[in-house]
Amino acid sequence: MNPEHAPLIEMKNIEKHFGSVIALAGVSVEIYPGECHCLLGDNGAGKSTFIKTMSGVHRPTSGEILFEGRPMRFDDPRDAIEAGIATVYQDLAMIPLMSVSRNFFMGNEPLKKVGPLKFFDHALAAEVTMSEMRKMGINLRGPDQAVGTLSGGERQTVAIARAVHFGAKVLILDEPTSALGVRQTANVLATIDKVRKQGIAVVFITHNVRHALAVGDRFTVLNRGKTLGTAQRGQITPDELQDLMAGGQELVALEDSLGGTV
């Protein structure tokens, strides 16, 4: 295989059990650099468990994780982050009253030495934050602008830009458009496209087929902890993707019973 087209991360036959509950039952997915891989499924499909396994929150009961061709074991999220796997969850882990630059560097504060003491380097943080946000198409009033004054889409972009700046090779986005309006959603999808073009692998978790088709290169559908299939762009129609998400034949039967109104 051409190394340029080798998977960046491979999840092979991943199973995850919580006692007697089987949350994942042999899920296999390949994630490629420079592509947006959409992971779709209804509530309870196993999406959250899968990404938490990929990002080190959960350890798989069985199966194998390969990163850049090497077997990996993530004992906690820090291991995954150090490998280059960053996750942006719906809550964004931001403090609304804190400035954008402070949120951007939270946990990775740049320090300036003054005599024997070290202080937060406001000038460097401001310069980097403004530069990175401009790259993503967001023009802030200033680095001291409070995160809480940004729109939902802008806050998502801050979180994405932060992950990219600190070296993400794989960026996992957990339902980033679920609570956004049309314009904010468009901004986030544009940000995903920018990140993908930088060669970063994007894993986009969503239940919205239209949003997935807008930016996705590959589509994997989960249902009750199992993979229903993976398709590349152009290999599946929106109706086929929606049908898989909704349970395939279950939706067809319901549609027939309701006279084709589903």
N, C-alpha and C positions, 0 to 999 in steps of 0.2 A: 504494500500500500504506500502511496506517496505520503511522506511525512507531513506535507502541507495539508493533507486531507485526513489525517489521523484524528480520532476523537481526542478531545482534551480531557474529558472525564467519561468513564464508563461505569454504569451501575448495572451489575450482572446478577440476575436472579435474586433480587433483594426481597427478603422476607422480614417482616417485623411483627412480633407477637407481643401483646400486652396481656399476660395471663392466658386465658382461653380465647381471647379476641385476636383474630388475625387481621391486622390493619393493612399489611402488604403481603401479597401471595405470589412472589416470584416475578417482580417487576424488573424489566431490563430497558435501559435507555442509554443512548450515546449522545454526548453533547460536543459539538464541534466549535472551534474558534471562529469568530467572525459571523456567527449565525445566531438567530433568535429561535430558540426551541420552545414552543408553547406547550404547556402541560395543562390539559383541560379536563374537566370533570365536574359533576354536580357535588353538592355538599355530601360529605361522607365517602367520597370516591377514593380517598387516600392521598390527595395532593399534599396536604400539610405534613403528614407523616413522612412522605417521600422526601420533601425538601428538607425536613428536619434531620433526616438520615443523611442526606447529601451534605448538609452543613455542620454535622457533628453534634447536633442536639441529642439525637438518638443514635445508639449503636445498633446495626442490623442484627436480627436474630441469626440470619444466615445470608449468604451471598457475598459478593466481592465488589469492592470499589477500586477502580484503577484511575490514577491521575497522571496524565502525561505518560501513560503506558506502564506505570509502576503501581503495584498493590499499595493501598493506603489504608490506614486505620486511624480514624478520628475519635479520640477519646472525649473531646469536648469541642465547642465552637471555636476556641482559640486555635486548635490544631488546623481546622479547616481554613480559618482566616489567614494563618501563616502560610498555608499552601497556595492561597490566592482565591479562595472561594468566599465571596461576600454575599450576605443576604440583607435585603431591604424589606422589612416586615411592614404591615399596614400601620402599626403605631409609630413607625419611623424613629423611635428612640430619640426624640428631640425635646428640648425645653422651650416652650413657646415664648417666655419672657426673656430668654437669653438671645444675644445677637446671632446673626447668621454665621459670622466668623468663629465665634465661640462654639457654636453647635458643629460647625464644619470640622473643627480640630478637637472635639471632645474625645478624650482618651488618647490623643496623639498631639498634645500641646507642644508647639515650638517654644523653646526657652531661650532667653537672652541672659547672658551672664553680666551682672553688674557687681564688680568687686567679688566678694566671696558668695554672693547670693545669685539665684536664678529666678527670673520673672517671665511671665507669659509675653511672648514677642508679638505685641499688637500689630506693629507695622508689617511684619512678615505675614502674619495671619490675614490681615486685611488685603494685602497685595495678592496672595495666592487665592483667597476666596473670590475676590472680584474677577480675577483672571479665569478661574475654573467655571464660574457661573456664566461669564460671557461666552465661553466656548460652548456652553449648553443652550445659549440663546436667551438667557435670563439677565436682564439689566436691573440690578438692585439700586435702590436709592443710595446705599452705602453699606459697608461691611458691618456697621453697628445697627443696622435695621433689625428689629426683633423678628424672629422666625414666625411668631404668632400673627404678624401682619401680612405674611405671604399667603397666596392662595394655596389650595390643596395640591394643585399640580406643581406649583413652584417649590413647595416643601418636598414633594417627591423628587424633584430634580436636584435639590440640595443633597438629599440622601444618596442619590445615584452618583452625582458628581463627587461626593465625598468618598464613596467606595472605589470609584475609578482612580481618583487621585492617590489613594493609598494602596494601589497595586492589585486590584481585583483582576483576575484572569477569567473567572466565572462569576457572573452577577446574577443572583437569584432575586426575582421580584415577585413578592407575594401579593397578588390582587392589587396592583398599584392604581388601577383605574376604577375600582369598584364603587367608590364614593364620590366620584368626580363628575362635573358637568361636561358638556360636549367640548367646549373650548379647552378646559383644563386637561381633559383626556387626550385631545389632539396634541397638546404640548408634551405630555408624558410619552406618547407614542413617538413623537419626533425625537425626544431625548433617547429613547431606546434605539432608534435608527442610528443616531450619532454614535452611540456606544458600540453598536455592532460594527460600524464602519471602522472603528479603531482596532478591530481584531479581537475584541472581548466576546466571550461566549455569554449569551443572555438566556436565562431560563425564566420564561414569563408564565407565571401561574395565573390562570383566569378562568372564569366560567362564561365569558363573553366571546362568542364566536367571531363577531365583527371586529372586535379589537385584536383578536389573535390573527385573523386573516390580513389585517392592515400591516402588520410588521413581521409575521412569522415566516420562517424558512422551513421548519419542521413542526409537526403537530403530533403529540401523543395524547391519547384519551385514556383516562383511568376510570374504572367503574368497580366499586366494591373491592378495592385493593388489587385489582388485576388490570393489565394493559389490554385494551381492546384493539390497539394497533397504532402504528406510527406511519405517517405519510409526509412526503415532501410537498412543498408548494407546487400546485399544478396537478397533483395526483389525486386530490380530493376536492369535491365541490362544497360550498357552504352548507347546502342541505344535507349532504352526507355527513359532514362534521357535526352538525347540529343533531342529526339522528343518532350518531354514536354517543354523543354526550347525554342525550335524553334517554338512552337505554335501548336504542335500536328497535327491535320488534315490539317492545312494550309500548313505545310511542305510536307505532303503526296501529297496533290493536286499539289503543285509546282513541286515536284519530278516527278510525272506522266506526267505533261505538258512538262517537259524538258527531258523526256526519261530516267528517273532514274539516272540523273547525279548529283543530289544534294548531 
